[in-house]
């Protein structure tokens, strides 16, 4: 059975008995912890990319290494216990996805190496001393979120020229600098003649209230922050709402499980998972994380979903299609 189908079948059960499986696994080979914010099905593409990249470097899961994944299921309150659970396994290194995972792991260990896949500003977050010289036990790869908000709003304007009101759906718990980010996005929207409204949701219940707020505000488009809930476990609900109300959507980056979104624009987050595997391999070869500089993204993707465009009765301009790196027919 392929690893992707295996984790999708497990679903929430992946969290129920991870320690019980340890006794059945071979011993004497390095363990690689992996902390992921969403569900096994949403994270499957990222996990596959990570494990395949390690395999190409000679580290085969179940043979020369053991990958120990843990999934928070889009629930931030799980991160602390899952981080402690991974640390208790005494892995050689722990990889993780974003800010919340990294923070939970640093709270659990300052000795086991940590490699993050996509933290917006790890220096501002206090995870590393600097990009060039991270120091400590943590390093990894950044993503660009706020820097591309003006471009994403411009894309919305191009596909919907009459757009005058848009909502920015965010998780306030995800990024400490969200106030500054929204202010910059609001200014960019104003320059395009768009009134941008910030709509917050930190839980699935709050997302229901956020939908009502978006409706009441008569928003005509959605800019969606990528996090384990909004861009993961709850994204199908967001997409269903957007299609029902014929709202064009644009998401930062191309998070796993994003199939169905109208537009996504940002760093190739699957490529970040592959790059993180390279750092894990270096650490297994005795390179200290303090000696591995934090790298910024160099590969970006614009994806357009024509099926979703058809569902909301929207025609994507040829100029946008020409720019797209991926077009879903």
C-alpha positions in Angstrom: 0.0 0.0 0.0 1.4 3.4 -0.9 2.3 5.7 2.0 -0.2 8.4 0.8 -3.2 6.0 0.8 -2.0 4.6 4.1 -2.1 7.9 6.0 -5.3 9.0 4.3 -7.0 5.8 5.5 -5.6 6.3 9.0 -7.1 9.9 9.4 -7.5 10.8 13.0 -6.4 7.4 14.1 -2.8 8.4 13.3 -2.9 10.3 16.6 -4.5 7.5 18.6 -1.7 5.0 19.0 1.7 6.2 17.6 3.7 4.8 20.5 2.2 1.4 20.1 3.7 1.2 16.6 7.2 1.9 17.9 7.6 -1.7 19.3 6.9 -3.1 15.9 9.5 -1.1 14.1 13.2 -2.0 13.6 15.6 -0.6 16.1 19.2 0.7 15.8 18.5 3.1 12.9 18.0 6.9 13.2 14.5 8.2 13.9 13.3 11.3 12.1 10.5 13.1 13.8 8.0 15.0 11.7 5.5 17.4 13.1 2.7 18.6 10.7 -0.2 20.9 11.4 -3.0 19.5 9.3 -4.4 16.0 8.7 -2.7 13.0 7.1 -4.7 13.4 3.9 -3.9 17.1 3.5 -0.2 16.6 4.4 0.2 13.5 2.2 1.8 15.4 -0.7 4.3 17.2 1.6 5.1 13.9 3.4 5.7 12.1 0.1 8.0 14.8 -1.2 10.0 14.8 2.1 10.4 11.0 2.2 11.1 10.7 -1.5 13.8 13.4 -1.3 15.4 11.5 1.6 15.2 8.3 -0.3 17.1 9.8 -3.2 19.8 10.8 -0.7 20.1 7.2 0.5 17.8 7.4 3.5 15.0 4.9 3.0 12.1 5.0 5.5 11.7 1.6 7.2 15.2 0.5 6.1 17.9 3.1 6.9 15.8 5.6 8.8 12.4 5.6 10.5 10.1 8.6 9.8 7.8 9.3 12.8 5.0 11.7 11.6 2.6 13.3 14.0 -0.5 15.4 12.8 -2.2 18.2 14.7 -5.4 17.9 12.6 -5.6 21.7 12.3 -5.8 22.0 16.1 -3.0 24.2 17.5 -3.6 23.0 21.1 -2.2 19.6 20.0 1.3 20.9 19.1 2.7 20.9 22.6 1.8 17.3 23.4 2.8 16.0 20.0 6.2 17.9 20.2 6.9 16.3 23.6 5.9 12.9 22.3 8.4 13.2 19.4 11.1 14.4 21.7 10.5 11.4 24.0 11.4 9.1 21.1 14.9 10.6 21.1 15.0 11.2 17.3 18.2 12.3 15.5 16.4 15.3 14.1 12.9 16.6 13.9 11.4 18.3 10.8 8.3 20.4 11.0 6.1 22.6 8.8 5.5 26.1 10.2 5.7 28.6 13.0 3.4 26.9 15.5 5.1 23.5 15.1 8.6 25.1 15.4 7.6 27.0 18.6 6.2 23.9 20.2 9.4 21.9 19.3 11.7 24.6 20.7 9.7 24.6 23.9 10.2 20.8 24.1 13.9 20.6 23.2 16.9 22.9 22.8 19.3 20.0 21.9 17.6 17.8 19.2 18.1 19.5 15.8 14.9 21.0 14.3 14.4 21.8 10.6 11.3 23.9 9.7 9.9 23.9 6.1 8.1 27.3 6.0 8.4 30.0 8.6 7.7 33.5 7.4 10.3 35.4 9.5 12.2 33.0 11.8 14.4 35.9 13.1 11.4 38.0 14.1 9.9 34.9 15.7 13.1 34.3 17.7 13.7 30.9 16.3 17.1 31.8 14.9 19.7 34.5 15.6 20.1 35.4 11.9 19.4 33.8 8.6 23.1 33.4 7.8 24.1 32.1 11.3 21.0 30.5 12.9 22.8 29.4 16.1 21.1 27.0 18.5 19.4 23.8 17.3 17.1 25.2 14.7 17.3 26.0 11.0 15.2 25.6 7.9 13.4 27.5 5.1 11.2 30.6 4.9 8.1 31.4 2.9 6.9 34.7 1.6 3.4 35.6 2.7 3.0 39.3 3.4 5.4 40.4 0.6 3.1 39.0 -2.1 -0.3 40.2 -0.8 -0.3 43.2 -3.2 0.4 40.9 -6.1 -2.4 38.5 -5.1 -4.8 41.5 -4.8 -3.7 42.6 -8.3 -4.5 39.1 -9.6 -8.0 39.4 -8.1 -8.4 42.8 -9.8 -7.3 41.4 -13.1 -9.8 38.4 -13.1 -12.6 40.6 -11.6 -12.2 44.1 -12.9 -15.3 45.4 -11.2 -14.1 44.2 -7.8 -14.7 46.8 -5.1 -14.9 44.8 -1.8 -12.8 41.9 -0.7 -12.3 39.9 2.5 -8.9 38.8 3.9 -9.6 35.5 5.8 -6.9 35.1 8.5 -6.0 33.1 11.6 -4.8 35.7 14.1 -2.9 33.1 16.1 -0.7 32.2 13.2 1.5 35.3 12.7 2.4 37.8 15.4 2.9 40.5 12.8 -0.6 40.1 11.3 -1.6 43.7 12.2 1.2 45.2 10.1 0.6 42.7 7.4 -3.1 43.6 7.1 -2.3 47.3 7.1 0.1 46.8 4.2 -2.5 44.7 2.3 -5.2 47.2 3.0 -3.1 50.0 1.6 -2.3 47.9 -1.5 -6.1 47.2 -1.9 -6.9 50.9 -1.6 -4.5 51.7 -4.4 -6.5 49.3 -6.6 -9.8 50.8 -5.5 -10.7 47.8 -3.3 -12.0 48.0 0.2 -10.3 45.1 2.1 -12.0 43.7 5.2 -10.1 41.6 7.7 -12.2 38.5 8.8 -10.7 36.3 11.5 -11.1 32.6 12.4 -9.0 30.5 14.7 -11.4 27.5 15.0 -13.9 25.7 12.8 -16.7 27.2 14.9 -15.3 30.7 14.3 -15.0 30.0 10.6 -18.8 29.6 10.5 -19.2 33.0 12.0 -16.6 34.3 9.6 -18.7 33.1 6.7 -21.6 35.1 8.0 -19.4 38.2 8.4 -18.2 37.9 4.8 -21.8 37.6 3.5 -22.9 40.6 5.6 -20.0 42.7 4.3 -21.0 42.0 0.7 -17.4 41.0 -0.1 -16.9 40.0 -3.7 -13.6 38.1 -3.4 -11.5 36.2 -0.8 -7.8 36.5 0.0 -7.0 33.4 2.2 -4.1 33.1 4.6 -2.4 29.7 4.4 -2.4 27.9 7.7 -3.1 24.3 8.9 -6.8 25.1 9.3 -7.7 27.6 6.6 -5.4 26.1 4.0 -5.8 22.6 5.2 -8.5 20.8 7.3 -11.2 23.5 6.7 -10.3 24.5 3.2 -13.0 22.3 1.6 -15.6 24.3 3.6 -14.1 27.6 2.5 -14.1 26.4 -1.1 -17.7 25.3 -0.9 -18.7 28.6 0.6 -16.8 30.5 -2.1 -18.3 28.5 -4.9 -21.8 28.9 -3.5 -21.4 32.7 -3.3 -19.4 32.9 -6.6 -16.4 34.5 -4.8 -13.0 34.4 -6.6 -10.3 33.2 -4.2 -6.6 33.5 -4.0 -4.4 31.7 -1.5 -0.7 32.3 -0.6 1.5 29.5 -1.8 0.3 26.1 -3.0 -0.3 24.2 0.2 -1.0 20.4 0.0 -4.7 19.7 -0.3 -5.3 23.1 -2.0 -6.9 21.4 -5.1 -10.0 23.3 -6.0 -8.9 26.8 -5.1 -9.3 29.3 -7.9 -5.8 30.9 -7.7 -2.7 30.3 -5.6 0.4 32.4 -5.7 3.6 32.0 -3.7 6.6 29.8 -2.9 6.5 26.2 -4.0 5.8 24.7 -0.6 6.3 21.1 -1.8 9.8 22.1 -2.9 10.4 23.4 0.6 9.7 19.9 1.9 12.3 18.4 -0.4 14.8 21.0 0.6 14.1 20.3 4.3 14.9 16.7 3.6 18.3 17.8 2.3 19.0 19.6 5.6 17.9 16.5 7.5 20.4 14.4 5.6 23.2 16.9 6.3 22.3 16.7 10.0 22.4 12.9 9.9 25.9 13.3 8.5 26.9 15.3 11.6 26.5 18.9 10.3 25.2 21.1 13.1 22.0 23.1 12.4 23.8 26.2 13.6 26.0 25.8 10.5 23.2 25.5 8.0 21.9 29.0 7.0 18.2 29.6 6.8 17.3 29.7 3.1 14.7 31.9 1.4 12.5 30.6 -1.4 13.7 30.8 -4.9 10.9 28.9 -6.7 7.4 30.4 -6.9 4.2 29.1 -8.5 1.1 30.7 -9.8 -1.7 28.1 -10.2 -5.1 28.6 -11.8 -8.0 26.2 -11.5 -10.3 26.5 -14.5 -12.8 24.0 -13.1 -13.4 26.4 -10.1 -13.6 29.4 -12.5 -16.3 27.6 -14.4 -18.2 26.7 -11.2 -18.3 30.4 -10.2 -19.0 31.5 -13.8 -15.8 33.5 -14.2 -13.6 33.8 -17.3 -9.8 33.9 -16.5 -8.0 36.4 -18.8 -5.5 34.9 -21.3 -2.8 37.0 -19.8 -3.2 35.3 -16.4 -3.2 31.9 -18.0 0.0 32.7 -19.9 1.6 33.6 -16.6 0.5 30.5 -14.7 2.9 27.7 -13.9 0.0 25.3 -13.5 -3.5 25.3 -15.0 -6.1 22.8 -13.8 -8.5 22.1 -16.7 
